[in-house]
């Protein structure tokens, strides 16, 4: 009991210290903490190290203007995808995604768009890491490669769909239109988006901007849970 009490006191003191330094904030005065201003600065400094972010932002703005939906840039980090840029759309009435959000590489449209373009060995390791069904995911990824985009239920908008595109083969990044209404035709939206993204994909195909800064790190050593 004494050990448990000491641990609780330590955790409270640690959170108080982080709060005083601006790294965390109390959410609406509750006991729940969220990232503070100083923590956000660190997060944005991390995002800024990816050259693809600055290249992609004008295209995210264009996609949002064309569709009215929020658009995001996700990069692969180990066996996860992480949102590093976001342009909020007028159609996102309820929820908007957060910068720095991490998802398993087998869950969600941007993750699946990237997963579908990984080499077989990487695909197998990603599925094993997250306990996915290899056969189902292999079939799904085959369809994604054939049609050129991935769709999945939106975690942000109830009843909405996310539409995502890998930016390069052997993909390290994907762009997603998030929270589309069921009435939106995915094929039509995808055709418009792919046309708008063609110049960006051409730039990335011949440069180092899309290269991962963490390619030298074993993906098993990157944990974002």
C-alpha positions as CSV (number, residue, x, y, z in Angstrom):
1,X,0.0,0.0,0.0
2,X,2.8,2.4,0.9
3,X,4.5,1.7,-2.5
4,X,1.2,2.4,-4.4
5,X,0.6,5.6,-2.4
6,X,4.2,6.8,-3.1
7,X,3.6,6.1,-6.8
8,X,0.4,8.2,-6.9
9,X,2.1,11.1,-5.1
10,X,5.0,11.0,-7.6
11,X,2.6,11.0,-10.5
12,X,0.6,13.9,-9.1
13,X,3.8,15.9,-8.5
14,X,5.0,15.1,-12.0
15,X,1.8,16.3,-13.6
16,X,1.9,19.4,-11.5
17,X,5.4,20.1,-12.7
18,X,4.5,19.6,-16.3
19,X,1.4,21.8,-15.9
20,X,3.5,24.6,-14.3
21,X,5.9,24.4,-17.3
22,X,3.1,24.6,-19.8
23,X,3.5,21.1,-21.2
24,X,0.1,19.9,-20.1
25,X,-3.2,21.6,-19.3
26,X,-6.3,20.5,-17.3
27,X,-9.1,19.8,-19.7
28,X,-12.1,22.1,-18.7
29,X,-10.8,22.2,-15.1
30,X,-11.2,18.4,-14.8
31,X,-8.7,15.8,-13.7
32,X,-8.0,15.0,-17.3
33,X,-4.9,16.5,-18.9
34,X,-4.2,17.5,-22.5
35,X,-1.2,18.8,-24.3
36,X,-0.2,22.3,-23.2
37,X,1.3,25.2,-25.2
38,X,4.9,24.2,-24.6
39,X,4.1,20.6,-25.5
40,X,2.4,21.8,-28.7
41,X,5.6,23.7,-29.6
42,X,7.6,20.5,-29.2
43,X,5.0,18.6,-31.3
44,X,5.1,21.1,-34.1
45,X,8.9,21.2,-34.1
46,X,8.8,17.4,-34.6
47,X,6.3,17.8,-37.5
48,X,8.4,20.4,-39.1
49,X,11.3,18.0,-39.6
50,X,9.4,16.3,-42.4
51,X,10.0,18.3,-45.7
52,X,7.0,16.6,-47.2
53,X,4.8,18.6,-44.9
54,X,5.6,22.0,-46.4
55,X,5.3,20.5,-49.9
56,X,1.9,19.0,-49.2
57,X,0.2,21.9,-47.4
58,X,-0.9,23.8,-50.6
59,X,-2.4,20.5,-52.0
60,X,-4.3,19.9,-48.7
61,X,-5.7,23.4,-49.0
62,X,-6.7,22.8,-52.6
63,X,-8.4,19.5,-51.7
64,X,-10.3,21.1,-48.8
65,X,-11.5,23.9,-51.1
66,X,-12.6,21.4,-53.7
67,X,-14.5,19.1,-51.4
68,X,-15.4,21.1,-48.3
69,X,-13.9,18.2,-46.2
70,X,-11.0,18.3,-43.9
71,X,-7.8,17.0,-45.5
72,X,-4.8,15.6,-43.6
73,X,-1.2,14.4,-44.3
74,X,-0.2,11.2,-42.6
75,X,3.3,9.8,-42.5
76,X,4.4,6.3,-41.6
77,X,6.3,5.9,-38.4
78,X,7.2,2.3,-37.6
79,X,4.1,0.3,-37.7
80,X,1.9,3.4,-37.3
81,X,0.7,6.4,-39.2
82,X,0.9,9.9,-37.7
83,X,-1.1,13.0,-38.8
84,X,1.4,15.8,-39.3
85,X,-0.7,18.3,-41.1
86,X,-4.4,19.2,-41.3
87,X,-6.6,21.7,-43.1
88,X,-10.0,21.8,-41.5
89,X,-13.0,21.9,-43.9
90,X,-16.4,23.5,-43.6
91,X,-18.1,20.1,-43.8
92,X,-16.5,19.0,-40.5
93,X,-19.3,20.0,-38.3
94,X,-18.7,17.9,-35.2
95,X,-15.0,16.8,-34.9
96,X,-11.7,17.6,-36.5
97,X,-8.6,15.4,-36.2
98,X,-5.6,16.4,-34.1
99,X,-2.0,16.9,-35.2
100,X,0.1,14.1,-33.8
101,X,-2.7,11.5,-33.7
102,X,-1.2,8.0,-34.2
103,X,-3.0,5.0,-35.7
104,X,-2.0,1.4,-36.2
105,X,-0.8,0.7,-39.8
106,X,-3.8,-1.6,-40.3
107,X,-6.6,0.7,-39.2
108,X,-8.2,3.6,-41.1
109,X,-8.0,4.8,-44.7
110,X,-4.6,6.6,-44.6
111,X,-3.0,3.6,-42.9
112,X,-4.4,1.2,-45.4
113,X,-3.3,3.3,-48.3
114,X,0.2,3.1,-47.0
115,X,0.0,-0.6,-46.0
116,X,-1.1,-1.5,-49.5
117,X,2.1,-0.3,-51.0
118,X,4.6,-1.8,-48.6
119,X,6.9,-4.7,-49.6
120,X,5.6,-8.1,-48.7
121,X,8.0,-8.6,-45.7
122,X,7.0,-5.2,-44.3
123,X,3.3,-5.9,-44.8
124,X,3.6,-9.2,-43.0
125,X,5.4,-7.6,-40.0
126,X,2.9,-4.8,-39.7
127,X,-0.1,-7.2,-39.7
128,X,1.6,-9.4,-37.1
129,X,2.4,-6.4,-34.9
130,X,-1.2,-5.4,-34.6
131,X,-2.8,-8.8,-34.8
132,X,-4.7,-8.2,-38.1
133,X,-6.1,-10.9,-40.4
134,X,-3.4,-11.4,-43.1
135,X,-5.7,-12.8,-45.8
136,X,-8.4,-10.2,-45.4
137,X,-5.9,-7.4,-45.4
138,X,-4.1,-8.8,-48.4
139,X,-7.3,-8.9,-50.4
140,X,-8.3,-5.4,-49.2
141,X,-4.8,-4.0,-50.1
142,X,-5.0,-5.6,-53.5
143,X,-8.3,-3.7,-54.2
144,X,-6.7,-0.5,-52.9
145,X,-3.8,-0.8,-55.3
146,X,-6.2,-1.6,-58.2
147,X,-8.5,1.4,-57.6
148,X,-5.8,3.8,-56.5
149,X,-7.3,4.8,-53.1
150,X,-8.5,3.5,-49.8
151,X,-11.8,4.1,-48.0
152,X,-12.8,3.3,-44.4
153,X,-15.4,4.5,-41.9
154,X,-14.4,7.8,-40.4
155,X,-13.5,7.8,-36.7
156,X,-14.4,11.5,-36.6
157,X,-17.8,11.8,-38.3
158,X,-20.5,9.4,-37.5
159,X,-21.7,7.7,-40.7
160,X,-18.9,9.4,-42.7
161,X,-16.2,7.9,-44.8
162,X,-12.5,8.7,-45.2
163,X,-10.8,8.6,-48.6
164,X,-7.0,8.3,-48.7
165,X,-4.2,8.1,-51.3
166,X,-0.6,6.9,-51.0
167,X,1.7,9.6,-52.3
168,X,4.4,7.3,-53.6
169,X,5.1,3.6,-54.2
170,X,6.8,1.9,-51.2
171,X,4.8,4.6,-49.4
172,X,5.9,6.6,-46.4
173,X,3.0,9.1,-46.6
174,X,-0.7,9.4,-47.5
175,X,-3.2,12.2,-47.9
176,X,-6.8,11.7,-46.6
177,X,-10.1,13.5,-47.2
178,X,-11.9,12.9,-43.9
179,X,-15.6,12.6,-42.9
180,X,-17.2,12.4,-46.4
181,X,-21.0,12.0,-46.3
182,X,-22.4,8.7,-47.7
183,X,-24.0,10.7,-50.5
184,X,-20.5,11.7,-51.8
185,X,-19.4,9.4,-54.7
186,X,-16.0,8.0,-53.7
187,X,-15.0,7.4,-57.3
188,X,-15.8,11.0,-58.3
189,X,-14.0,12.5,-55.3
190,X,-11.1,10.2,-55.8
191,X,-10.7,11.1,-59.5
192,X,-10.7,14.9,-58.6
193,X,-8.3,14.4,-55.7
194,X,-5.9,12.2,-57.8
195,X,-5.8,14.9,-60.5
196,X,-5.1,17.6,-57.9
197,X,-2.4,15.5,-56.3
198,X,-0.6,14.5,-59.5
199,X,2.0,17.4,-59.4
200,X,2.8,16.6,-55.8
201,X,3.3,12.9,-56.6
202,X,5.6,13.8,-59.5
203,X,7.7,15.9,-57.2
204,X,8.0,13.2,-54.5
205,X,8.8,10.5,-57.0
206,X,12.1,12.0,-57.8
207,X,13.3,13.6,-54.5
208,X,14.2,12.9,-50.9
209,X,11.3,14.8,-49.4
210,X,9.3,11.7,-49.0
211,X,12.1,9.6,-47.4
212,X,11.5,8.6,-43.8
213,X,13.7,10.1,-41.2
214,X,13.3,6.9,-39.2
215,X,14.2,4.4,-41.9
216,X,17.3,3.4,-40.0
217,X,15.2,2.5,-36.9
218,X,13.8,-1.0,-36.6
219,X,10.0,-0.4,-36.7
220,X,9.6,-2.9,-33.8
221,X,11.5,-0.3,-31.6
222,X,8.9,2.4,-32.3
223,X,6.0,2.3,-29.9
224,X,3.2,4.9,-30.0
225,X,0.6,3.2,-27.8
